Amino acid sequence: QAPSVATCGDASLFSPPAVHYFCSDQPNSCLTDCASCTGKVIESNDGECLAPSVATCGDASMFTPPVVHYFCSSQPTTCLTDCNSCSGKIIEGPNGECIGTATAAICQQIGGYYCTDDESDCFNDCDSCLGEPITDVSTSACAAPSLAICSNTANTGGVQKYFCAADTSDCFDNCDACNGATDIFEVSDGSCTATPSQTICTDPNQFGGTQKYWCAEDPSQCQDNCDTCATNTKIIEMADGTCAVPSKAVCGNTANFADGVARYYCASDESDCFANCDACNSNADIVELADFGCAAPSTTVCGNTANFADGVARYYCASDESDCFANCNACNSNTDIVELADFSCAAPTTAVCGQTSNFPDGIARYYCAEDTPDCFADCNSCGTNFVIEMPDNSCAAPSTDV
């Protein structure tokens, strides 16, 4: 058969079977390779010697192993493995051509980055790109720092960076040195600012983990504490980093305190929220109420079940106003021991014991002066023989007069 692309490319026609190549300059034989075929040194898979071109060099299937090669117009007789030796055209284009000038589109196609300051190549990163050190992944170009560029974590390896308008040389890890250490606060949008806000002041990450506080009445800075906020009015440091005026609602809310423990509000001493009411109003408002207020003991205060967390009323001892008591046993050195219906304590007398309204069950008692003073249901055990219940609710011994 006459040599042709078809016959030379048919491995079965040769022994041993192997693809041969047809060279148009040497039409009388099939070549084992195209090295001697003038101007056509590329061996195609179908058995033809082809001249190097963008199409042939860029076709990976032409080569073993199958790898894209590149056509350099200044070296037209071969296909290059890269464009480094192609004078003035060292950029490997996406289609197998050596290109002289980079563009953002070309660099994006080949997975490199375009630097407007140096269009001689596409770069692996933008570190050396003058004025544009940040890689903009959306365009595969090198970009100058800006709020949009710096705040996009895709551009910064997934790390939050910040833009300092006073220093556009880079995107920064934080704002500590921005604008001569003025714009030192990191804003959530990725910018730096000199103006505090509630969000900024209440974020411990702004201050190396140190808790600061936001005083709306003095927005010029984040406060170490609330001691001077609103002229010593908003002095309570809340768990959320704000300052508040003491009140029952503020002091009694566990969520307002970092330790989760509620405090008490002393209306006569608004210098703080207190762990208890012991020192409130010079030891006067000492009863700790269920609503986290402090109150002075009284029959009204002690006898109101709503005032106590356990829902149990207490008794008021007028001769010992140190607290509200579970009972009157120790009131006034064991003198005012009778627990009255109005939750006060009284000393036993015929008037006290005989008054039905003094007892929750509405039943009068008897006064036994000869026994341990108290009010009794009857006089059976009063003294040695003071067993007679008198109309005035006293106990008496039998006698002709009685």
SEVEX-67317 format. One record per residue (C-alpha): residue in three letters; x, y, z. Coordinates in nm, 4 decimals, always signed. Example, Ala and Ser with C-alpha at 12.3 -4.5 7.8 and 13.67 -1.06 7.14 Angstrom:
[ala; [+1.2300; -0.4500; +0.7800]]
[ser; [+1.3670; -0.1060; +0.7140]]
! end
This chain:
[gln; [+0.0000; +0.0000; +0.0000]]
[ala; [+0.1094; +0.3543; -0.0672]]
[pro; [+0.2187; +0.5480; +0.2404]]
[ser; [-0.0564; +0.7794; +0.3748]]
[val; [-0.1844; +0.9048; +0.7039]]
[ala; [-0.4245; +0.6086; +0.7157]]
[thr; [-0.1740; +0.3383; +0.6304]]
[cys; [+0.1121; +0.4795; +0.8366]]
[gly; [-0.1197; +0.5258; +1.1341]]
[asp; [-0.2424; +0.1634; +1.1186]]
[ala; [-0.0206; -0.0222; +1.3635]]
[ser; [-0.1452; -0.3597; +1.2353]]
[leu; [+0.0354; -0.3110; +0.9047]]
[phe; [+0.3736; -0.3281; +1.0748]]
[ser; [+0.5737; -0.5966; +1.2478]]
[pro; [+0.6006; -0.5592; +1.5305]]
[pro; [+0.2703; -0.3638; +1.5307]]
[ala; [+0.3396; +0.0054; +1.6002]]
[val; [+0.1934; +0.3350; +1.4765]]
[his; [+0.4065; +0.5026; +1.2138]]
[tyr; [+0.3803; +0.8546; +1.0745]]
[phe; [+0.3258; +1.0054; +0.7317]]
[cys; [+0.5399; +1.3063; +0.6405]]
[ser; [+0.4260; +1.5019; +0.3335]]
[asp; [+0.7895; +1.5900; +0.2584]]
[gln; [+0.8804; +1.2213; +0.2561]]
[pro; [+0.5774; +1.0609; +0.0851]]
[asn; [+0.7471; +0.7341; -0.0136]]
[ser; [+0.7735; +0.5848; +0.3349]]
[cys; [+0.6204; +0.5718; +0.6827]]
[leu; [+0.8430; +0.7171; +0.9525]]
[thr; [+0.8867; +0.5752; +1.3010]]
[asp; [+0.8826; +0.9337; +1.4303]]
[cys; [+0.8542; +1.2871; +1.2928]]
[ala; [+1.1945; +1.4160; +1.4005]]
[ser; [+1.3215; +1.4207; +1.0388]]
[cys; [+1.0028; +1.5699; +0.8889]]
[thr; [+1.0954; +1.9289; +0.8054]]
[gly; [+0.8708; +2.1721; +0.9964]]
[lys; [+0.6333; +1.8983; +1.1034]]
[val; [+0.7738; +1.7326; +1.4107]]
[ile; [+0.4496; +1.6736; +1.6043]]
[glu; [+0.3303; +1.3137; +1.5925]]
[ser; [-0.0473; +1.2913; +1.5860]]
[asn; [-0.2287; +0.9917; +1.7262]]
[asp; [-0.3708; +0.9071; +1.3838]]
[gly; [-0.0248; +0.8803; +1.2203]]
[glu; [+0.0452; +1.2220; +1.0715]]
[cys; [+0.3400; +1.4545; +1.1128]]
[leu; [+0.2037; +1.7992; +1.1939]]
[ala; [+0.3559; +2.1436; +1.2206]]
[pro; [+0.3588; +2.2973; +1.5718]]
[ser; [+0.0677; +2.5394; +1.6270]]
[val; [-0.1538; +2.6571; +1.9057]]
[ala; [-0.3991; +2.3824; +1.8140]]
[thr; [-0.1474; +2.0979; +1.7983]]
[cys; [+0.0597; +2.2090; +2.0977]]
[gly; [-0.2512; +2.2687; +2.3060]]
[asp; [-0.3903; +1.9211; +2.2349]]
[ala; [-0.2714; +1.7044; +2.5256]]
[ser; [-0.3642; +1.3869; +2.3376]]
[met; [-0.0772; +1.4530; +2.0964]]
[phe; [+0.1751; +1.3789; +2.3684]]
[thr; [+0.2800; +1.0882; +2.5884]]
[pro; [+0.2028; +1.1268; +2.8679]]
[pro; [-0.0973; +1.3425; +2.7651]]
[val; [+0.0033; +1.6928; +2.8787]]
[val; [-0.0814; +2.0304; +2.7242]]
[his; [+0.2169; +2.1904; +2.5528]]
[tyr; [+0.2597; +2.5486; +2.4327]]
[phe; [+0.3276; +2.7141; +2.0965]]
[cys; [+0.5819; +2.9968; +2.0945]]
[ser; [+0.5808; +3.2115; +1.7804]]
[ser; [+0.9547; +3.2763; +1.8169]]
[gln; [+1.0216; +2.9005; +1.8344]]
[pro; [+0.7754; +2.7725; +1.5722]]
[thr; [+0.9445; +2.4386; +1.5084]]
[thr; [+0.8543; +2.2740; +1.8394]]
[cys; [+0.6000; +2.2632; +2.1212]]
[leu; [+0.7265; +2.3773; +2.4601]]
[thr; [+0.6443; +2.2236; +2.7975]]
[asp; [+0.6217; +2.5791; +2.9381]]
[cys; [+0.6694; +2.9334; +2.8126]]
[asn; [+0.9627; +3.0331; +3.0297]]
[ser; [+1.2015; +3.0362; +2.7302]]
[cys; [+0.9608; +3.2115; +2.4915]]
[ser; [+1.1049; +3.5607; +2.4510]]
[gly; [+0.8562; +3.8246; +2.5683]]
[lys; [+0.5756; +3.5700; +2.6014]]
[ile; [+0.6310; +3.3739; +2.9206]]
[ile; [+0.2652; +3.3319; +3.0217]]
[glu; [+0.1126; +2.9933; +2.9489]]
[gly; [-0.2250; +3.0633; +2.7941]]
[pro; [-0.5218; +2.8340; +2.8575]]
[asn; [-0.5326; +2.7053; +2.4971]]
[gly; [-0.1692; +2.6124; +2.4401]]
[glu; [-0.0290; +2.9497; +2.3377]]
[cys; [+0.2526; +3.1521; +2.4910]]
[ile; [+0.1193; +3.4991; +2.5709]]
[gly; [+0.3136; +3.8174; +2.6322]]
[thr; [+0.0755; +4.0277; +2.8423]]
[ala; [-0.1312; +3.9026; +3.1380]]
[thr; [-0.4953; +3.9952; +3.1812]]
[ala; [-0.7303; +3.9266; +3.4673]]
[ala; [-0.9321; +3.6893; +3.2467]]
[ile; [-0.6241; +3.4898; +3.1387]]
[cys; [-0.4908; +3.4641; +3.4924]]
[gln; [-0.8308; +3.3503; +3.6163]]
[gln; [-0.8419; +3.0800; +3.3486]]
[ile; [-0.5056; +2.9361; +3.4449]]
[gly; [-0.5501; +2.9689; +3.8225]]
[gly; [-0.3080; +3.2576; +3.8749]]
[tyr; [-0.3512; +3.6179; +3.9897]]
[tyr; [-0.3294; +3.9333; +3.7795]]
[cys; [-0.1246; +4.2284; +3.9039]]
[thr; [-0.1831; +4.5588; +3.7219]]
[asp; [+0.1595; +4.6733; +3.8364]]
[asp; [+0.3312; +4.3793; +3.6621]]
[glu; [+0.1573; +4.2306; +3.3591]]
[ser; [+0.4537; +4.0144; +3.2625]]
[asp; [+0.3051; +3.7052; +3.4255]]
[cys; [+0.0238; +3.5570; +3.6303]]
[phe; [+0.1307; +3.5085; +3.9900]]
[asn; [+0.0649; +3.2434; +4.2514]]
[asp; [-0.0106; +3.5147; +4.5091]]
[cys; [-0.0161; +3.8914; +4.5349]]
[asp; [+0.2420; +3.9390; +4.8075]]
[ser; [+0.4821; +4.1251; +4.5771]]
[cys; [+0.2216; +4.3187; +4.3790]]
[leu; [+0.2933; +4.6844; +4.4496]]
[gly; [-0.0098; +4.8538; +4.6041]]
[glu; [-0.2294; +4.5476; +4.5498]]
[pro; [-0.1130; +4.2846; +4.7993]]
[ile; [-0.4536; +4.1205; +4.8538]]
[thr; [-0.5852; +3.8399; +4.6329]]
[asp; [-0.9428; +3.9020; +4.5209]]
[val; [-1.0688; +3.5475; +4.4699]]
[ser; [-1.3785; +3.6648; +4.2857]]
[thr; [-1.1726; +3.8066; +3.9956]]
[ser; [-0.8382; +3.6252; +4.0387]]
[ala; [-0.6786; +3.9693; +4.0425]]
[cys; [-0.4564; +4.1410; +4.2932]]
[ala; [-0.6435; +4.4166; +4.4728]]
[ala; [-0.5684; +4.7174; +4.6881]]
[pro; [-0.7027; +4.6853; +5.0440]]
[ser; [-1.0562; +4.8168; +5.0863]]
[leu; [-1.3433; +4.7483; +5.3219]]
[ala; [-1.5042; +4.5107; +5.0708]]
[ile; [-1.1781; +4.3262; +5.0016]]
[cys; [-1.0580; +4.3007; +5.3637]]
[ser; [-1.3952; +4.2000; +5.5091]]
[asn; [-1.4325; +3.9091; +5.2658]]
[thr; [-1.2745; +3.6152; +5.4487]]
[ala; [-1.2475; +3.4298; +5.1164]]
[asn; [-0.9746; +3.6799; +5.0262]]
[thr; [-0.7850; +3.6308; +5.3521]]
[gly; [-0.7660; +3.2564; +5.3924]]
[gly; [-1.0830; +3.2373; +5.6006]]
[val; [-0.9425; +3.4729; +5.8670]]
[gln; [-1.1279; +3.7887; +5.9746]]
[lys; [-0.9250; +4.0925; +5.8693]]
[tyr; [-0.9886; +4.4644; +5.9121]]
[phe; [-0.9566; +4.7673; +5.6839]]
[cys; [-0.7828; +5.0758; +5.8208]]
[ala; [-0.8697; +5.3759; +5.6053]]
[ala; [-0.5649; +5.5584; +5.7401]]
[asp; [-0.3292; +5.2797; +5.6313]]
[thr; [-0.4232; +5.1053; +5.3054]]
[ser; [-0.1007; +4.9060; +5.2798]]
[asp; [-0.2690; +4.5817; +5.3865]]
[cys; [-0.5629; +4.4152; +5.5576]]
[phe; [-0.4909; +4.3865; +5.9299]]
[asp; [-0.5541; +4.1281; +6.1994]]
[asn; [-0.6919; +4.4011; +6.4266]]
[cys; [-0.7179; +4.7790; +6.4550]]
[asp; [-0.4767; +4.8274; +6.7453]]
[ala; [-0.2346; +5.0493; +6.5504]]
[cys; [-0.4787; +5.2041; +6.3017]]
[asn; [-0.4480; +5.5788; +6.2515]]
[gly; [-0.1864; +5.6332; +6.5173]]
[ala; [-0.3724; +5.4087; +6.7622]]
[thr; [-0.6872; +5.6219; +6.7274]]
[asp; [-0.9211; +5.4068; +6.5179]]
[ile; [-0.8567; +5.1109; +6.7462]]
[phe; [-1.2018; +4.9521; +6.7617]]
[glu; [-1.2881; +4.6635; +6.5286]]
[val; [-1.6368; +4.6989; +6.3789]]
[ser; [-1.8282; +4.3867; +6.2771]]
[asp; [-1.8329; +4.5023; +5.9127]]
[gly; [-1.4516; +4.4785; +5.9042]]
[ser; [-1.3700; +4.8473; +5.9427]]
[cys; [-1.1772; +5.0324; +6.2129]]
[thr; [-1.3305; +5.3194; +6.4083]]
[ala; [-1.2420; +5.5564; +6.6890]]
[thr; [-1.6035; +5.5819; +6.8071]]
[pro; [-1.7177; +5.3266; +7.0659]]
[ser; [-2.0664; +5.1792; +7.0597]]
[gln; [-2.2626; +4.9436; +7.2813]]
[thr; [-2.1742; +4.6537; +7.0502]]
[ile; [-1.8043; +4.7398; +7.0615]]
[cys; [-1.7804; +4.8053; +7.4359]]
[thr; [-1.9702; +4.4897; +7.5301]]
[asp; [-1.7479; +4.2656; +7.3149]]
[pro; [-1.4616; +4.1323; +7.5340]]
[asn; [-1.2715; +4.0312; +7.2203]]
[gln; [-1.2059; +4.4019; +7.1556]]
[phe; [-0.9934; +4.4210; +7.4696]]
[gly; [-0.8041; +4.0935; +7.4849]]
[gly; [-1.0806; +3.9243; +7.6819]]
[thr; [-1.1168; +4.2056; +7.9391]]
[gln; [-1.4784; +4.3023; +8.0113]]
[lys; [-1.5571; +4.6690; +7.9434]]
[tyr; [-1.8859; +4.8535; +7.9914]]
[trp; [-2.0998; +5.0844; +7.7777]]
[cys; [-2.2276; +5.4018; +7.9422]]
[ala; [-2.4719; +5.5673; +7.7019]]
[glu; [-2.4314; +5.8974; +7.8883]]
[asp; [-2.0591; +5.8977; +7.8121]]
[pro; [-2.0155; +5.7419; +7.4653]]
[ser; [-1.6627; +5.8750; +7.4161]]
[gln; [-1.4996; +5.5631; +7.5538]]
[cys; [-1.5584; +5.2125; +7.6839]]
[gln; [-1.5562; +5.2131; +8.0633]]
[asp; [-1.3613; +4.9873; +8.2999]]
[asn; [-1.6685; +4.9916; +8.5260]]
[cys; [-1.9931; +5.1843; +8.5770]]
[asp; [-1.8858; +5.3767; +8.8878]]
[thr; [-1.9079; +5.7212; +8.7246]]
[cys; [-2.1729; +5.6544; +8.4596]]
[ala; [-2.4491; +5.9166; +8.4468]]
[thr; [-2.2977; +6.1043; +8.7411]]
[asn; [-2.2904; +5.8028; +8.9697]]
[thr; [-2.6483; +5.7000; +8.8868]]
[lys; [-2.6062; +5.4102; +8.6450]]
[ile; [-2.3578; +5.2234; +8.8593]]
[ile; [-2.4610; +4.8593; +8.8173]]
[glu; [-2.2394; +4.6588; +8.5811]]
[met; [-2.4736; +4.4304; +8.3912]]
[ala; [-2.3762; +4.0899; +8.2529]]
[asp; [-2.4371; +4.2228; +7.9003]]
[gly; [-2.1773; +4.4968; +7.9497]]
[thr; [-2.4182; +4.7885; +7.9941]]
[cys; [-2.4654; +5.0168; +8.2961]]
[ala; [-2.7947; +5.0389; +8.4837]]
[val; [-2.9595; +5.2290; +8.7699]]
[pro; [-3.0271; +5.0095; +9.0765]]
[ser; [-3.3890; +4.8974; +9.1087]]
[lys; [-3.5752; +4.5887; +9.2220]]
[ala; [-3.6122; +4.4825; +8.8592]]
[val; [-3.2394; +4.5281; +8.7908]]
[cys; [-3.1039; +4.3898; +9.1185]]
[gly; [-3.3439; +4.0961; +9.1336]]
[asn; [-3.2796; +3.9658; +8.7796]]
[thr; [-3.0281; +3.6804; +8.7848]]
[ala; [-2.9565; +3.7353; +8.4138]]
[asn; [-2.8073; +4.0760; +8.4945]]
[phe; [-2.5111; +3.9301; +8.6818]]
[ala; [-2.2227; +3.7238; +8.5523]]
[asp; [-2.2440; +3.4818; +8.8465]]
[gly; [-2.6179; +3.4280; +8.7913]]
[val; [-2.7035; +3.5349; +9.1489]]
[ala; [-2.9699; +3.8012; +9.2114]]
[arg; [-2.9094; +4.0909; +9.4492]]
[tyr; [-3.1314; +4.3113; +9.6674]]
[tyr; [-3.2383; +4.6714; +9.6105]]
[cys; [-3.2127; +4.9118; +9.9004]]
[ala; [-3.4175; +5.2230; +9.8232]]
[ser; [-3.2407; +5.4177; +10.0943]]
[asp; [-2.8950; +5.3286; +9.9603]]
[glu; [-2.8803; +5.3205; +9.5795]]
[ser; [-2.5036; +5.2869; +9.5697]]
[asp; [-2.5257; +4.9267; +9.4515]]
[cys; [-2.7249; +4.6049; +9.4429]]
[phe; [-2.6586; +4.4126; +9.7642]]
[ala; [-2.6073; +4.0471; +9.8511]]
[asn; [-2.8500; +4.0994; +10.1429]]
[cys; [-3.0298; +4.3781; +10.3271]]
[asp; [-2.8270; +4.3680; +10.6470]]
[ala; [-2.6818; +4.7174; +10.6101]]
[cys; [-2.9703; +4.8798; +10.4234]]
[asn; [-3.0717; +5.2162; +10.5658]]
[ser; [-2.8438; +5.1836; +10.8685]]
[asn; [-2.9818; +4.8427; +10.9642]]
[ala; [-3.3462; +4.9534; +10.9384]]
[asp; [-3.4672; +4.8107; +10.6034]]
[ile; [-3.3214; +4.4683; +10.6771]]
[val; [-3.5963; +4.2306; +10.5625]]
[glu; [-3.5162; +4.0664; +10.2262]]
[leu; [-3.8401; +4.0560; +10.0280]]
[ala; [-3.9386; +3.8120; +9.7568]]
[asp; [-3.9331; +4.0958; +9.5007]]
[phe; [-3.5692; +4.1664; +9.5984]]
[gly; [-3.6520; +4.4902; +9.7771]]
[cys; [-3.5483; +4.5676; +10.1338]]
[ala; [-3.8032; +4.6722; +10.3970]]
[ala; [-3.8210; +4.7620; +10.7639]]
[pro; [-3.9948; +4.4942; +10.9744]]
[ser; [-4.3634; +4.5632; +11.0523]]
[thr; [-4.6787; +4.3606; +11.0941]]
[thr; [-4.7713; +4.4453; +10.7350]]
[val; [-4.4319; +4.3441; +10.5961]]
[cys; [-4.3760; +4.0361; +10.8115]]
[gly; [-4.7303; +3.9066; +10.7825]]
[asn; [-4.7565; +3.9233; +10.4014]]
[thr; [-4.6871; +3.5813; +10.2495]]
[ala; [-4.6111; +3.7468; +9.9137]]
[asn; [-4.3068; +3.9115; +10.0686]]
[phe; [-4.1242; +3.5824; +10.1155]]
[ala; [-3.9876; +3.3416; +9.8571]]
[asp; [-4.1211; +3.0387; +10.0471]]
[gly; [-4.4706; +3.1903; +10.0710]]
[val; [-4.4702; +3.1648; +10.4527]]
[ala; [-4.5542; +3.4712; +10.6626]]
[arg; [-4.3383; +3.5771; +10.9571]]
[tyr; [-4.4044; +3.7599; +11.2837]]
[tyr; [-4.3157; +4.1151; +11.3813]]
[cys; [-4.1566; +4.1721; +11.7180]]
[ala; [-4.1747; +4.5429; +11.8034]]
[ser; [-3.9131; +4.5030; +12.0739]]
[asp; [-3.6682; +4.3342; +11.8352]]
[glu; [-3.6776; +4.4827; +11.4859]]
[ser; [-3.3730; +4.2923; +11.3665]]
[asp; [-3.5872; +4.0739; +11.1368]]
[cys; [-3.9189; +3.9061; +11.0759]]
[phe; [-3.9392; +3.5865; +11.2841]]
[ala; [-4.0786; +3.2411; +11.2251]]
[asn; [-4.2446; +3.2636; +11.5685]]
[cys; [-4.2488; +3.4842; +11.8779]]
[asn; [-4.0672; +3.2509; +12.1161]]
[ala; [-3.7664; +3.4780; +12.1616]]
[cys; [-3.9382; +3.8139; +12.1242]]
[asn; [-3.8446; +4.0667; +12.3910]]
[ser; [-3.6536; +3.8168; +12.6055]]
[asn; [-3.9371; +3.5628; +12.6045]]
[thr; [-4.1958; +3.8225; +12.7098]]
[asp; [-4.3874; +3.9080; +12.3894]]
[ile; [-4.4422; +3.5428; +12.3020]]
[val; [-4.8052; +3.5360; +12.1871]]
[glu; [-4.8380; +3.5108; +11.8077]]
[leu; [-5.1309; +3.7307; +11.7084]]
[ala; [-5.3486; +3.7006; +11.4002]]
[asp; [-5.2014; +4.0213; +11.2598]]
[phe; [-4.8537; +3.8586; +11.2771]]
[ser; [-4.7310; +4.0710; +11.5635]]
[cys; [-4.6016; +3.9475; +11.8987]]
[ala; [-4.7545; +4.0453; +12.2328]]
[ala; [-4.7113; +3.9724; +12.6043]]
[pro; [-4.9911; +3.7560; +12.7516]]
[thr; [-5.2624; +3.9520; +12.9386]]
[thr; [-5.6302; +3.8957; +12.9984]]
[ala; [-5.6996; +4.1606; +12.7320]]
[val; [-5.4687; +3.9963; +12.4784]]
[cys; [-5.5724; +3.6367; +12.5522]]
[gly; [-5.9416; +3.7154; +12.5730]]
[gln; [-5.9661; +3.9000; +12.2391]]
[thr; [-6.1021; +3.6633; +11.9691]]
[ser; [-5.9608; +3.8795; +11.6851]]
[asn; [-5.6081; +3.8162; +11.8119]]
[phe; [-5.6201; +3.4543; +11.6968]]
[pro; [-5.6536; +3.3129; +11.3436]]
[asp; [-5.9200; +3.0607; +11.4563]]
[gly; [-6.1293; +3.3392; +11.6206]]
[ile; [-6.1320; +3.1607; +11.9555]]
[ala; [-6.0299; +3.3476; +12.2711]]
[arg; [-5.7762; +3.2014; +12.5118]]
[tyr; [-5.7208; +3.2290; +12.8884]]
[tyr; [-5.4455; +3.4116; +13.0680]]
[cys; [-5.2665; +3.2176; +13.3380]]
[ala; [-5.0436; +3.4514; +13.5372]]
[glu; [-4.9360; +3.1802; +13.7806]]
[asp; [-4.7808; +2.9587; +13.5117]]
[thr; [-4.5274; +3.0225; +13.2388]]
[pro; [-4.6979; +3.3250; +13.0882]]
[asp; [-4.8989; +3.2405; +12.7780]]
[cys; [-5.2527; +3.2225; +12.6498]]
[phe; [-5.4148; +2.8805; +12.7055]]
[ala; [-5.7173; +2.7062; +12.5590]]
[asp; [-5.8395; +2.6450; +12.9159]]
[cys; [-5.7180; +2.6776; +13.2774]]
[asn; [-5.6899; +2.3082; +13.3593]]
[ser; [-5.3109; +2.3192; +13.3895]]
[cys; [-5.2693; +2.6695; +13.5262]]
[gly; [-5.0519; +2.6797; +13.8354]]
[thr; [-5.1283; +2.4372; +14.1198]]
[asn; [-5.5037; +2.4847; +14.1248]]
[phe; [-5.5879; +2.7942; +13.9190]]
[val; [-5.8287; +2.5897; +13.7122]]
[ile; [-6.1344; +2.8133; +13.7014]]
[glu; [-6.1917; +3.0005; +13.3679]]
[met; [-6.3144; +3.3487; +13.4602]]
[pro; [-6.5375; +3.5681; +13.2406]]
[asp; [-6.2509; +3.8150; +13.1890]]
[asn; [-6.0461; +3.5227; +13.0422]]
[ser; [-5.8192; +3.4948; +13.3424]]
[cys; [-5.7573; +3.1770; +13.5429]]
[ala; [-5.8429; +3.1672; +13.9133]]
[ala; [-5.8227; +2.9262; +14.2068]]
[pro; [-6.1513; +2.8132; +14.3588]]
[ser; [-6.2656; +3.0284; +14.6542]]
[thr; [-6.5954; +3.1514; +14.8062]]
[asp; [-6.5598; +3.4752; +14.6090]]
[val; [-6.4784; +3.2930; +14.2839]]
! end
